[in-house]
Amino acid sequence: MPRVNIVVPAYNAEAFIAETVRSALAQTFTDLQVTVIDDGSSDATAARAAQDDPRVRVISQENRGMSRSRNRGMAEVDSEFVALLDADDLWHPEKLRLQLQALQSRPDHDFCYTAFDVWHGEPRPAYFSEPRDGRVDESLSGWIYPRLILDNHALPSSVVWRRSAWDRMGGFLTDDQKTDDWEYLVRASTQHRFIRLAESFVLYRQHPVSLSRRIAPVNSTELMRADLIRRFGMSAPPGHDVDPQALRRFQHRGWCNFADSHVAKGDLGLGLKTFAHLLATGPYRGATLTKMGKSLVRRWVPRHD
């Protein structure tokens, strides 16, 4: 049985999946299995994921979404540690070795995540040869619920954790893939200590996005944040308190950005209704009015780039 199971959900990822799998196989820690869940792809994802390496397993299924694919992958191997890797991200070769070293040095911590670089696919050969020492960022380690409820510092492709924690907690929710991984990690942070490695170990790929894309009609992030606060409160575990002023700032920014996107480029009525609610309930009315004015300008005044 491999010591680490790396779950890679993949949907129509033929352009990236082979390089992603190779970055996992190139780890200096080698006692691993890569479990690729081909989630109903209509392209050559499954074929390109399959490497000439017995540590790679490709499982094909009907399209069920990211979270169900992750749950399926976790169920396939009873390994000591589990890890996530998205189908278009890349790992530094020392990632697993240094994360396992950190978890072994702190047996009362169950999750380890790392810094990452936002990446647009440009060649980065030096990234993979740069040395790493595995130093810990103590400010984002330990009981991190008060920080994680504000901002998701834990990129899924950076996280490794003990299988025993997965078995106790159960799997990802499968309601909304925009928030399912954040919900899981926040839920975990109320029960388990985290370690954050300060150096970047993941290239987090960003894709060009069409300016005409459909804007979400529901602010799933803020609705999830409100639900998490309802479920876990302002202190989880007791004695580790969320900063109420910081929470209000993040909530305000989240709703302002949602309103701005609709007023500027989406459903004008929904955007104005959201701004009106923010102005009626406060706080930060001045900032809200300024944001709304800029949103209206962006909608009605053509840009000349």
Secondary structure, 3 states (H helix, E strand, C coil): CCCEEEEEEECCCCCCHHHHHHHHHCCCCCCEEEEEEEECCCCCHHHHHCCCCCCEEEEEECCCCHHHHHHHHHHHCCCCEEEECCCCCEECCCHHHHHHHHHHHCCCEEEEEEEEEEECCCCCHHHHHCCCCCCECHHHCECCHHHHCCCCCCCHHHCEEEHHHHHHHCCCCCCCCCCHHHHHHHHHHCCCEEEEEEEEEEEEECCCCCCCCCCCCCCHHHHHHHHHHHHHCCECCCCCECCHHHHHHHHHHHHHHHHHHHHHHCCHHHHHHHHHHHHHHCCCHHHHHHHHHHHHHHHHCCCCC
